[in-house]
Amino acid sequence: MANTPNEAMAAAEQAQSSIFRLGKERTEAMLGMQKELLETYDQASRAWLARVKSEADLWSDLATKLAGTRSFPDAMQSYQQCVSQRMKMAAEDAQRLSDECGSIMQKISRSMTNGWFSSST
């Protein structure tokens, strides 16, 4: 316990300063994590928009090829190539989604251990 009112006041100010410092550190950690996540979301959004465009191009190319075919075997070959390419794209989509989710989870996990949720001062 404090012996004098001045010591009590100094102890209270020190505790208040410690609380504010902890609040500031956690706020900065949270803002840092949010910034990282927004950058990750922005990159993912750009990648998925490019992916949507590539799929639209794929189907548009198929329509063009089918319009120019003169026989059923040629049309089937064009369609099979398109479906094969689409299956490859689906596998790439799954890998990209897995990678993006993993990256986001790592950022959140790292923020929890670097001060946002940690209880140390």
N, C-alpha and C positions, 0 to 999 in steps of 0.2 A: 504494500500500500504506500501511497505517497505521504510524505511527512508534512508537506506544506501545500497551501493552495497553488503556489506557482509550480510545484512539481506535478500536482494533479493536472493542472492546465497543460503543462508540457506533455505529459503522458497522453492526454486526450487528443492533443494536436498531432502527436506522433501516430496514434491509432487512426485518426481521421486521414492523415496524409497517406498512411499505408493502404487504407481502404480505397482512396481515390487513385493511388498508383495501380493497385490491382484492377480496379475498374477500367482505367485507361489501357492497361496492357491487354485485358480481355477484349475490349472494344477494338483495339488495333488488330488483334489476332483475328477477330470475327470479320472485320472489314477486309483484311488480307485474304482470308479464305473466300469471302464473297467475290472479291476481284478475280482470284484464280478460277473460281467456278464460272463466272461470267465469261472469262476468256475461253475456257474450255467449251462452254455452251456455244459461244460465237463460232469457234473453229468447227465444232460438230455441225452446227447449222449450215455453215458454208459447204461443208463436205456433203451433207445430205441434199442440199439444193443442187449441187453439181451432179449428184447421183440421180436425182429425179430427172434432170435434163438428159442425162445419158440414157435413161430408160425410155424417155419420150423419143429420143433420136433412134433408138433401137427399133421401136415399133413403127416409127415413121419410115425407116429404111425398109422394113418388111413390107409395108403397104406399097412402097414404090416398086420393090422387087416383084411383088405379086401382081401388080398392075402390068408389069412388063413381061410376065411369063406367058408362054404359049402352050405349055403342056402341064398336065397334072404332076408328073414326076419332078419337073422343075419347081413347081409351086411347093410341093412337099419338101424338097431339098431346102428351099429358102426358109420355109417354116421350121424345119428341124434345126437349121443353123441358128435361127433366132431363139428358139426355145433353149437350145444348148447354151447360147450366150446368156440368156436370162437366168438359167440355173447357176451359171458361174457367178453372175452378179449377185444372186441371192446368197450364195456362200460367202462372198466378199462382204455383203451387208451384215450377215451374222457375225463375222469376225470384227468388223468395224464397230458394231453395236457392243459387242463384248469388250473390246478395247476401251471404248469410250466410258462404259459403265465402270470398268476397273479403274480407269484414271480418275473419275469423279469420286469413287469410293476411297481411293488412296489420298486424295486431297482432303476429304472430310476426315478421314482417320488421322492424317498428319496434323490437321488443325486441332483435333481433340488432344493429341499428345504434346502439342507445342504451345499450350497456354490457353486456348479458348475455353476448354472445359476442365483443365487441370486445377486442382485445388491448392497448389503451392503458391507462395507469395514471393 
